[in-house]
Structures are given as structure tokens and as C-alpha cells.
Amino acid sequence: MLTAEIIAIGSELLTPTKTDTNSLWLTEKLDDIGIEVKLKTIVGDDRLRLEEAISDALKRSNVVITTGGLGPTADDITRQCTAAAIGRDLVYRDDLEVHLRERFRSWGREMPEINKRQAFIFEGAEILPNPNGSAVGMLAEIDGKFLIVLPGPPRENQPMFLDHVLGRLKAMAGEGFVKRRVLSVSGLGESAVDEIAAPIYGAFPDVQTSILFNKSEVQIHIAARSEIEIVASTSCDKLADELIRAIGKAVFATHGETMEAIVGEHLRRRGETIAVAESCTGGLIARRITEVPGSSAYFLEGAVTYSNAAKIRTLGVSPTLLETHGAVSSQCAEAMAKGMRDYASSDHAVSVTGIAGPDGGTEDKPVGTVFIGYSGVKGTKSIRLHLPGDRYLIRWRTSQAALDYVRRQVM
């Protein structure tokens, strides 16, 4: 298999406020054509380090892609460093300057002289047009390897890559097909999932399998490659099916769908409705449900009853219940869910109440204690959870657990 490296260029990418998203997008496209990304590097605006990074990458990999550093300012050093790394001169192209000046005039202004720097390319480079910006890209084949230099903004480099690079790399990689599945699991930890899954995916050595944990779920990524499309599809689906059977109901999505989309699809198919009552999540569950297109077919309404007074006034929770058991209790969660279902006349209602922190926890109910209530045609019930994390994670994981609780009831 051919290998690739991606070098993201710019000191801003080394700060805590800027993320390199280009590498993620490029990795997906390369992986789809059977080119495996072996290394990603972020290099600041440092000439020696950038030259070294490009030179070393070309020694190791079949494809080297750089992004960024092609602007007109003094700290945009990719052209000079690339030329130095491969031992070639920079060449000034009058036609690029003419094109640049025409572009600026089409935008209603004259080109600043500083932009003339963008008319330089390294010797022997093929120019990659950029209809969405001022910096052209460059491509060169060096000793059977591809060096591709792209601008940084995604709205510029993505069309450039798709239109002028992807086809060339696909031809280089040869005929091949990659089929993918993403299984999403809720209610089980990463190690528990792997304990079930490892004996199964271990029997498929030619299929790449990765188990990843994000903020609220475990994902099993499956990728099967073959020169024959049906072989790749069959291998991918066979492994996925065996994993789904073994893990069971904890698998809530089989093609990477979100929990809210899955819950919505169950409700839509059954022609049923839902309403939500939220305390510690502050409307997050309702927001997630309504982010799904078409959710108006099944979502009726939601109430954020943060205070006890709101729980009493809006949901009909008994003051005596709150005095006896507290707002963070199974009794309150169930009363909230039933009150919301009665108020909205919905088929299903879910409620959440808990302690998201960082303060408010007690010995009996520490931070992360959450109660989820559910009310439906078969009655009202609740579960108690203790969720780890900071305030953001507890709130998000509560919303995920609540949606999963609904999913299991609807199923």
C-alpha cells in the first residue's frame, strides 16, 4: 500500500485556539483510494524545521502534502522552504502576476505589490489553479513520489485537491476499493466493547478495525480494502454483522448515525411523539432532537424546569415530593416525565435531573449523579446514573443516556 504524510504549516496551528482540520479531510480522501497516511506534522513558521520536515517526509513516503503558508506576507514561507528542501530554485511567473492583477480587479481593487510573492513557484512544478483564492498550488513528481503543495483555507484547498490531485493519486494507487462501517455503542465502556469484539475482529486480519471512545459513546470503525468491490463490501458487512449480533442492543447505530437521529427514526416509523422535561441539561436534549431534519413529525415540545418552582408550576411535581426526596431523585424524575407527558399528550416523555457540578454534590449524591425518568403507555420509571467528567461532559453524557433510554423503550 502507498503511504502518505501531511504537513500542516503555520504557527497559528500551534496555539490552543486554532485546529488543523485539513489533515482530517485529506486523510479521509486518501484512505478512500487506498493510500495510508502514516504521519501528520504541524510545523510553525520556522524555515529550518519546515525544510527538514519536507525533506524527511519525501524520504519516507510516496505522497507528501503540505497545506498553508502560501499567502503574500513575510511569514508565508512554504514556497521558499519547499524549493530549498528539494534543491530547486524559485521561478517568477509573469503570467501568474497578470492573472493575480486581473483577479484583484474583478474584486474591485488593485493588487497590492506584496501579492507578487504569490507569482513564485519552485522550478518544475505543475501549477494547480485556485479559483477560490489568490494562491495557486503546486505539484511535482520527484523520483516517483508526489509532492503536493496546497493553500491553507479549506474552501481553497479542498476543491483544488478534488479537481486536480485526487485523480492523479488514484491512478498512482491503482485499482482498489475501500468499504467502511461505523458501529456506535452506548452503555458499555471501551474495554468492555473490546473484550466482546476482539475475538471477532481478530478473525478478520485483512479488515482494519479500530475501537474509539468519544465523549458519550464507543465507536467501532471498520475498513475493508480489496481490488474487487464486492469482496471489500462483503468483508466489511460480514464483520459488522457479527459484531452487532455479539454486542446486542447496546449497538444503536450501524452506519455512524447520531443517537438523536436513531431515536427520531424509531419514532417516525411508529408514528409516535415525544416531549422532554429537562433540569440539569438545560434544553440540550431538545436541541439535539430538533437538530435532526423532519423532527417536527415526532417532537412536540420541551420544558427546561431548572428551579423547583418551575417543576411544580409547569410539570405538576408535588411540593411535598420535593421536600421529602429532593429535586435530584428518582421520584422527581418520574414525576417530571409523567407531568410532561400529561401536559403534552405525547406518546413518550423523558426527563432528567441531576448534579452537573462543579458544586452541589453531597456524600449521598456526588457531582455526576443523574436521574432519568421515562413515561409511556406502559407506565413510568427511572434509572440512576453516576456520570464522570466536568460540567460539560456530565451534561452531554446525560443527554446521550436519556436519548438511549428512550431508544430502548421505543424498541
N, C-alpha and C positions, 0 to 999 in steps of 0.2 A: 504494500500500500504506500502511496505517495504521502509525504509528510509536509507540514507547513508550519511557519511561525508568523506571528503577528506582532508588530512593533507599534505601539501607540505612542505618539510623540507630543510632548507639551508639558511644561512644568505645572500647568494648572491641574493636570490629571494626577499629580502627586499631592494635591491638597485634599482636605476632608470634605470639600463641597462639590467636587467635580468627579463624575464617574465615567469610565471608558465603556460606553455601550457599543461602540463599533466592533470590538473584538467578539462580543457575543453574537452579533448579527452575522459577521463574516464566518465565524466558526460553524454556525448552522448551515450556511450555504456551502461551505467547503465539505462538511460532513456528508451532506446530501449527495455529493458527487464522488464520495469515496476518498477524499483527501483528509487525512487526520491531522488536526492541529496538535502539535507536541509541546509548544511553548508560546506563552504570551508575555510580552515585556512592555513595561511603561518606562519611557526614558524622558527625562526633563530636557530643557533647552541647554544641553551641555554637548559641545562639539565632540570631544574625545570619546565620551561614553556612547554617543549616538553612532559615531563611525565604527566603534568597536562592536556595538550591538548588531549593526547591519552586516559587517564583515563576518562575524562569528555565525550569524544566522545562515548566511549563504554557504558556509562550510558544512552545516548540519542538515539543512532541509531542502526539499525540492522546490518549495514555493515560499517566498518571503514577501509579506505585505506590510507596508508602512501606512499609517494614517496620521494626518496632521502635519503642521509645520510648513505649509506651502503658501502662507499668506505673504503680504508685502512688507511686513515690519522686520526690524533688525533681529528679533528673536525667532523668526521663522527660518530655521537653518537646515531644513531637511534636504533641499537641493544640494547645497554645498557638501553636507556630510555624506550624502549618498554617493556623490561623484568621487569624493575622497576615498570612501570605503571600497569602491570597485575600481579605483585607479583610472578614472576618466575625467576629462575636462568638462566644464560647463560651457555650453554654447548658447549665444544670444540669437533668438529667432525674431527677425523683423516682422514676419507675418503674425507672430503672436502679439507683438505690440500693437500692430494695426487692428487686430481683432479685439484686443482689450479696449482700445480707444473707441472703437465702434460700439462695444458693449456699454461702456460708460455713457456715451452719447444717447444710446437707446433708453438709458435710465434718466436722461435729462440733465446730465452733468459731465464736466470734463474729467478725464482721468488724472488723478494725482501722479506726479512723476515717480513717486515711491513705488507705484504698481509696476513699473518697468522691470522690477526684480522678478516678476512672475513670467517674464518672457525668456528666462533662462531654463534650459533643460540639460541633463547630462548627455554627453556625446553618445549617439547611437540609440537613444531612447525613442520608442514609439509614443506619440502623443495621444493621450486619452481625453477626448473633448469633454467639456464641462458646461452644459447649457444652463446650469443652475447656480453658477458662481464664476469667479474670476480666475481661479487656479486650475490649470489643466493637470491631469495626472500623467504618469509616465510608466512605461512597461518595457522591460528588456529581458532577453533570454541570454543568460550567462552560463556557459559551459553546461548547457542542457537544463538549467534551472531558471525559474521565473522570478524576477524582481519586479514588484508592482508597487508604485508609489501613488497613494490616493490622498485627496484633501481630507480634512477632519470632519466638517459638518456632515451628518448623516444624509441630509437632503441633497448633498452633492455626491458623496462617495458611494451611496447605495445604487442610484441609477447608473453611475459610471461603472461600477463593478458588474451589475447585471447586463448592461448593454455591450460592454467592451472587454470584459475579463472572464466572466463565468464560462462562456462558450469555449474559450481557448483552454481554460483549465480542465474543463470536462473532456475535451479532446485529448489532452495530455494524460488524464487519469484513465482513459479508456472506458469501454462499456461496463456499466455496473449499476446496481440498484440498491438503494437503502430503504428499508421499511422500518417505521418506528411505531411504538405504542408507549403511552404513559399511563400507568395504573396508579390511582390515588387511593390512599388508605387512611381511614380515620378511626381513632380509638385504640390504636396499637402503636407502641414505640418503634423506633428504628431497629433496635436489636431484636425485638420480638418478631418483626416482619422478616428480618434477615434469617432468623432461626427457622422460620417456616419455608422461606423462599430458597435458601442456599442449596438444599439438596435437589431442588427442581431445576434452577437455572444452571447448576453445576453440570447437569446432564446435557446442556446445550453449549458446548465450548465455542462454537462458531458464532454465537449470538452475544453481543455485548450487553451486559446488564449492570445497571448502577442503582443503588438504593440511596435516596437523598431525603433529608428531613428539612422542611422549611418551618415557618412559624406555627403552623397548625396541622400539618399532615405529613405523611410519609409518601414519597413518590418512588415508583419503580420504573426506571427508564429502560426500554428495550430497543435495541437497534440490530437489525439483521441485514447483512450485505451478501449479495450474490451477483454473478454475471447474468443470471436468469431471474427475471422479475418475479415469477410465480414461486420460485424457490425462496426468495427473500420474504415474500408475503406469508408463505406457509410456515416458515420457521418462526417468524415473529408472532403470528397469531397462535400457533400451537403452544409456544411458551407462555404467552399471555393467558390463554385459556386454562392451562394447568395451574398457573399462579392464582387465578381468580377462584378456581374450584378449591384450592387449598386454603386460601385466606378467608374466603366466605364473604359474609355481609359487610365486613369492615372495608372491602373494596367498594368505594362509592362512585368512582369514575373509571372508565376503561380507555378513554382517549384524551385524557388531560383536562376534562371539563371541570369547572368550578363546582363547589358544593351547592352554591345558590342556584346554578343552572340545573343541576341534577334534581334538586328539590322541586324547582319550578316545573321541570318536565314531568315529574311524577304527578304533581297536582293538576297540570294541564291535561294530561292523558285521562285522569279520573274525573275531570270536570269539577274539581273541588277548590275551596277557597281557604285562605289563611289570614289571620291577623296576629299582631305581635304586641307584647307589652314589655317594655324594657326599663330597667333601672340602671345597673352599673355599665351597660354598653351604650347608653345614651343615644340610641337610634341607629347604631351600627348594623344591626340585623335587618331593619327595614331598608337601610341604604343598600346593603348587599343584594337583598331580594329585588329591589326596584332597579338595580343596575342591569338586570337581565332584560333584553328587549322582549316585549309581549307580556311582562309580568302583571299588567293590569287585568289580565284574564283570570288571575287567581289571587292576587294580593288585594285585600280590601282596605286595611288601614293599620296604623300602628300608634302606640301611645308611649311617650317617654315619661314615666311616672317616677321621677327621681326622688321626690320627697314622700314622706309618709302621708302628708295631706293630699298629695296627688293620687296616691294609691287608694286612699279612702274615697276621694271625690269622684275620680274617673272610673275606677275599677270596682268600687264597692267592697274593698277589703275592710274587714271589721276592725275598728279601733281596738277592741278587746284582743283580737288575734295578734295585732302588732304589739300591744303591751305585754302579752303573755310570751310570745315566741320571737318577736323582733322582726324587722324587715328582711333580714338575711336568714331565711328559714325555709324549710320545705313547705310549711303551712302557708307562708306568704306567697311563695312561688306558685303554689297550686291555686290559691285564691286569685292571684293576678291573672293566671291563664284562664280560669273559668270566667272571671269577670270580663276579660277581654272578648272571649268567645260569645258570651251572652250579649255584650254590648254591640258587637259587630255582626252577630248572626252568621258567623263563619263556620266552616266545617272543622277547621283546626285552629288552635291558638297556642302560641308558645310564649313563655315568659322567662325573664332572667332577673335575678337579684343576687348581689354578691359584694365582695370587698376587693376592689381593684388596686387599692393602695395608692401611694406608699404607706399611708397611715390608716388607722381604723381597725386594725386587726386585734384579736384577743387570743387568749390561750385556747379557747374552745373553737373560735372561728378566726384563724390567722388570715393574713393577706393571701388572696388567691382562692378563698372559699367562695364557691358559687353554687347556687341552686337554680336548676332549670325546671320549669313547670310546663306541663302539656295538658291540654284539654281537647277532647274529641268525642265522637259519638259513643265510644266505648268507655268514657269516663275521664277522670282527671288524675294525674300522678306527677311525680317529680323525681329528680335524681340530684345527689350532692356530688360535687367535684372539688378537688383541690388542684388548681392550675398554677404551674410555675411561671416565673417571668416578671418583668416590670409591668407598670400600669398599662402600657400599650399592648404588650403581648397577652396579658390576662384578659383584657377587653376583647382582643381579636380571637383568642382561643375560646373565650366564652361564646362569641357569636358563631364560631365554627361548630362547637359542641351542641349548641342549641339547634342549628340547622340540621346537624346529623341526627339529633334526637327526633326531629320531625321526619326526616327521611326514613328512619327505621319504623316509625309509627305508620307512615303512609304506605310503606312497602308491605 
